[in-house]
Amino acid sequence: MKTQNKSQSKSKVPKEGMFPEVIRENYLGSKKLLNKKAVISGGDSGIGQAVAVHFAREGADVIIIYKESDKDARETLKLVEKEGRSCILLKGDVSKKNFQN
């Protein structure tokens, strides 16, 4: 489903001005992940961003591992914090043996 942008993500989209819906406003989390911690790689945009926000709405605090886009990662952080959960951003390439923040 495509809706007007609620995210400032630079992810490619099919039509100008239309962006993927990160989370539906009427979706009520069931708190199944209340006080759990989630680590999400690629959480700065696209599916990873949506997963991070959904996990937050379900009650989890989130750690986002991302490779390049600081701006998209900060947007995900804002969306997670809007859900009342904490978010930590870790920049790096997990495919590298020497991955570190």
Phi and psi in degrees as a GROMACS rama.xvg file:
@    title "Ramachandran Plot"
@    xaxis  label "Phi"
@    yaxis  label "Psi"
@TYPE xy
-106.442  137.575  LYS-2
-138.362  174.181  THR-3
-61.1614  146.401  GLN-4
-60.5452  129.645  ASN-5
-112.125  -6.67317  LYS-6
-121.354  149.917  SER-7
-95.5487  16.4217  GLN-8
-55.9274  143.859  SER-9
-91.2113  12.8546  LYS-10
-57.7877  144.635  SER-11
-66.3706  139.823  LYS-12
-133.478  157.63  VAL-13
-68.5625  -34.5746  PRO-14
-132.099  141.143  LYS-15
-60.296  134.626  GLU-16
87.9228  -7.87467  GLY-17
-114.154  131.968  MET-18
-132.051  155.611  PHE-19
-59.6995  143.752  PRO-20
-77.2375  122.037  GLU-21
-74.9354  -48.1435  VAL-22
-155.057  141.873  ILE-23
-75.7625  137.038  ARG-24
-60.7452  -33.2206  GLU-25
-87.1514  1.73766  ASN-26
-76.0849  121.279  TYR-27
-103.21  119.621  LEU-28
-67.6609  153.777  GLY-29
-102.03  4.542  SER-30
64.3887  26.0028  LYS-31
-63.7669  -23.1821  LYS-32
-109.618  20.126  LEU-33
-53.0147  124.576  LEU-34
63.8599  16.4948  ASN-35
-88.2124  166.623  LYS-36
-118.059  137.844  LYS-37
-125.995  136.016  ALA-38
-110.972  122.413  VAL-39
-125.344  119.563  ILE-40
-88.968  143.738  SER-41
72.308  26.0219  GLY-42
-83.1425  7.7531  GLY-43
-84.2979  -17.1312  ASP-44
-160.431  171.36  SER-45
60.4602  -138.232  GLY-46
-61.164  -41.2087  ILE-47
-59.502  -39.4572  GLY-48
-65.0254  -44.7809  GLN-49
-62.9469  -40.7999  ALA-50
-62.0761  -44.9784  VAL-51
-58.1417  -45.2623  ALA-52
-69.2833  -40.3019  VAL-53
-65.0227  -43.0896  HIS-54
-60.3141  -40.3666  PHE-55
-63.5669  -42.6528  ALA-56
-64.6786  -28.605  ARG-57
-80.5688  -3.77248  GLU-58
110.697  1.23776  GLY-59
-88.3636  146.548  ALA-60
-84.1212  149.559  ASP-61
-127.95  140.623  VAL-62
-113.573  126.561  ILE-63
-107.097  125.069  ILE-64
-104.733  124.813  ILE-65
-137.279  159.9  TYR-66
-98.0915  -44.3014  LYS-67
-131.681  -49.149  GLU-68
-84.2851  95.3594  SER-69
-61.0426  -39.9427  ASP-70
-64.1336  -45.4955  LYS-71
-64.928  -38.8929  ASP-72
-63.117  -42.2775  ALA-73
-64.5803  -34.5863  ARG-74
-64.6674  -43.2606  GLU-75
-61.7552  -43.0302  THR-76
-56.2713  -45.521  LEU-77
-62.1475  -42.3664  LYS-78
-65.7154  -39.19  LEU-79
-67.0194  -45.7067  VAL-80
-64.5284  -30.6909  GLU-81
-62.6392  -26.8334  LYS-82
-82.1592  0.18061  GLU-83
84.9881  16.0856  GLY-84
-117.032  161.8  ARG-85
-90.3807  156.31  SER-86
-143.944  132.619  CYS-87
-114.889  134.888  ILE-88
-104.171  128.655  LEU-89
-123.438  117.993  LEU-90
-96.1493  131.445  LYS-91
165.305  172.946  GLY-92
-109.324  106.673  ASP-93
-69.1014  -11.7594  VAL-94
-79.6047  -9.82077  SER-95
-91.3172  136.058  LYS-96
-59.1183  -33.2801  LYS-97
-95.8861  28.394  ASN-98
-55.4872  130.616  PHE-99
-160.335  157.374  GLN-100
